[in-house]
Amino acid sequence: MRFVSTEGRTPPADLRTAVLGGLAPDGGLYLPERIEPLARGELLALRGRSLPEIALALAPRLLGPAVTGDALREIVRGALDFPTPLVRLRTNAGMGPTFVLELFHGPSFAFKDVGVRFMAHLITALREPAAEPLTLLTATSGDTGGAVAQAFRRIPGARAVILFPDGQVPELQRRLFTTAGPNVIAAAVEGTFDDCQRLVQEALRRAPPGRLTTANSINVGRLLPQVFYYVYAWAHLPEAGGPLVVSVPSGNFGNLTAGVVAKRLGVPVAMFVAATNVNDAVPVYLETGRFAPRPAVPTISSAMDVGNPSNFRRLLALYEGDRARMRAEIAGTSHTDEAARAAIAALFAREGYVMEPHTAVACLGLETATRSIGRRTGVALATAHPAKLREIVEPIIGAPVPLPAALAALRDAEERIVRIAPRYEALAEILA
Ligand SMILES: *Cc1c(COP(=O)(O)O)cnc(C)c1O
């Protein structure tokens, strides 16, 4: 398998170059050169299988021959070591059977654990044992930092540098990456998430090869493992569900991009919903054809406060820039904080299910899309544990949200943070 840049100005790379490099030399994002669809029998053979089994079956097709056999089993065992239950909700009026895929039972209590943990173990498998130490540079608006810190704190020969917008990450989320030990450096940037993201891309462009990479979803090694749970969701739906609608709460659009790859493999998704909060650059593009990145607006679903989603370039590449084709497969919706709060309250009142604001945006997206495309089996991706955002959730539902023990323990851990200006020179000092 070779990986091509979305900018098309560098030759295709192998898996090791793509994962350890992060960004392509021309500034583009890597994608697999070809996505070979599964034969119908191969797809059906995955019905009812576990997430690790699905990963083992599909990884060779997505990643190529660089990791196979025992090495691949080792990666899958280390990375996908938590459940991802598909929970059925009681049907609301006008909706088809509705499911929530809970992707938040990993160590950082967010779906990002899937991609990041897989990538951490993949990097270990791909590196030469005697290689120079590797720095994983990551921008986070909340959840990526925790997933990266928890995945890399014990990976030998690697350290993580995590950039986050100062004062804009809720405390528990922040503590997941500011208390993770000496292997993880947390840098508070005086600016927005988009500033953090820009700094990462600049540092990657300037770094000598092999020393610096990124754990943001611009890294193809993190993007592709997310394909597995779309297949898993389909494989665990009741029989005869028909084509699916899958609603993806989106910020940087790595998750949705992985969904599109899953569909190309053959998962019968009739429609994706690109559900955003008011940071709606992609829904606006789908509607008008104009992609106008803007500074991010803060919301209660802060992990989706992205004004300039980096994976948009991958979506454009996958659809060859054809908006009509994209619109045939992706519906864009955007939702206010007020609507998210109301959805959380309503679902709790109706059936006692507790969700947090990102998942609420996905559920709202599903409802909105159902109104225009009709009743279908729907899956909303639940991307964060409600306890992780309990300061927001508890007042809405008027009930306590118990804190899992691993999150409770963070409250007493000592935080280590360095503050930097939103300039490359300031970051370079940390990296040196
Ligand atoms: C990161 C994140 C998202 C957005 O995912 P993208 O792949 O960036 O679109 C949604 N929900 C939660 C909880 C997240 O942490």
PDBQT file of the ligand as one rigid body, heavy atoms in Angstrom, charges set to zero:
ROOT
HETATM    1  C1  LIG A 501     -12.381  15.324  18.555  1.00  0.00    +0.000 C 
HETATM    2  C2  LIG A 501     -13.783  15.167  18.931  1.00  0.00    +0.000 A 
HETATM    3  C3  LIG A 501     -14.804  15.311  18.000  1.00  0.00    +0.000 A 
HETATM    4  C4  LIG A 501     -14.549  15.715  16.570  1.00  0.00    +0.000 C 
HETATM    5  O1  LIG A 501     -13.876  14.712  15.839  1.00  0.00    +0.000 OA
HETATM    6  P1  LIG A 501     -13.157  15.092  14.453  1.00  0.00    +0.000 P 
HETATM    7  O2  LIG A 501     -12.556  13.837  13.965  1.00  0.00    +0.000 OA
HETATM    8  O3  LIG A 501     -12.142  16.139  14.792  1.00  0.00    +0.000 OA
HETATM    9  O4  LIG A 501     -14.204  15.646  13.558  1.00  0.00    +0.000 OA
HETATM   10  C5  LIG A 501     -16.098  15.075  18.416  1.00  0.00    +0.000 A 
HETATM   11  N1  LIG A 501     -16.382  14.752  19.692  1.00  0.00    +0.000 NA
HETATM   12  C6  LIG A 501     -15.424  14.619  20.623  1.00  0.00    +0.000 A 
HETATM   13  C7  LIG A 501     -15.804  14.274  22.001  1.00  0.00    +0.000 C 
HETATM   14  C8  LIG A 501     -14.097  14.806  20.276  1.00  0.00    +0.000 A 
HETATM   15  O5  LIG A 501     -13.152  14.667  21.196  1.00  0.00    +0.000 OA
ENDROOT
TORSDOF 0
